[in-house]
């Protein structure tokens, strides 16, 4: 027996960790996640932390860098900087700029498997985003949460918590939801301006112990499109 949980409102990927995302009408999903998602990350060279990546927490303006894939063989990723320059992702000029802006020595890490925090797929419901916005007295802004799939459930906020441990289907793709997503200061950053609203994280903590959205792994790869149903199997 299957149960329809909602419908895919939008699909996003983030070619470079903590840089701007790109919305996709459809996405190929591999066992490593959305094709092209988190394929690159800047790493803090002196870090001994298990989380050594440079993110918006250390450099909020990183969100103002916009990756764009160029059609070539092989495909090429260019980055539009806040100043409007277009630089190849692997250029030393981009690395030097990011290092200077962050005040940290960094290097670029390409990773075809993706540099993910926990798992390669993330989902969140519109109801959860709307409830956090209401409680924090901020405009609803899905981009704060940097998820792959935004789901219109038409139901209660944080309903996705109950998806943990279940197998779900999105189009041709089947995923297993593994755990809830515990949020950090990244959700306080407005993706358009990088301005911080700490009330967003406080509201998430007050409402749901700082959890918003869920992580999942891919069981069967395939293609997903906007508007398709999310189904529990």
Residue, then its C-alpha position, 0 to 999 in steps of 0.5 A: x500500500x502506498x501513501x501520497x505525502x505531497x508534491x515536489x514544489x521545486x528541485x535545487x542543487x548546489x554545485x559548490x558547497x555554501x555557494x548559491x544554488x540553482x533551481x532545476x525543472x528536472x534532475x538526474x539522481x544517482x546513488x551519490x545524489x543529484x548529479x552535480x550537487x556539492x561537487x566542489x568545496x573550499x576547504x580550510x587548509x589548517x583545519x583539523x575539524x571533521x567539518x573542515x569546509x569553508x561555509x557561509x558560517x565563516x564567510x557569509x558572502x560565499x552565498x553571493x557566488x553563483x555557479x553556472x555549468x557551461x556546455x562543453x566536453x567535459x562540462x565546465x563550471x564557472x563562478x560569477x563573483x559578487x563583483x560580476x566576474x566570471x571565473x573557472x571553478x578551478x582557477x587560482x584567481x577564484x581561490x585567492x579571492x575566496x581566501x582573501x575574503x574569508x581571511x583563511x588559507x583554503x584549497x579547492x576540493x573536487x569530489x564527484x561523490x559530493x561533499x555532504x554533511x550527512x547524506x546526499x539527499x535532503x527534503x523539507x516541506x513548505x509547511x515547515x518553512x512557513x511555520x518557522x517564518x511565522x514564529x521568527x517573524x521573517x518572510x518565508x524563504x526556502x533558500x535558507x534551508x539549502x535543500x534538494x527537494x521542497x515538498x508541498x504537503x498541504x499539512x502540518x509543519x515538521x510532518x517530515x520527521x515521521x518519514x525517517x525510516x521509510x522508503x519514499x518514491x519521487x518519480x523514478x527514484x526511490x530513497x530511504x529517509x535516514x534521519x532528521x536534519x539538525x540545523x545550524x547558523x546557515x539557516x539564519x543567512x538570507x541567500x540573497x543578501x547574506x544578512x543574518x536573522x538569528x531568530x530563524x534558528x531560535x524559532x527552529x530550536x523552540x519549535x522542533x529542537x532545531x530540526x527542520x527537514x530530513x536526510x535520505x540516501x538513494x536506493x534506486x537512481x533515476x529522474x525526478x521532475x517538479x510537480x511529481x508526487x512524493x509517495x511513501x511505499 
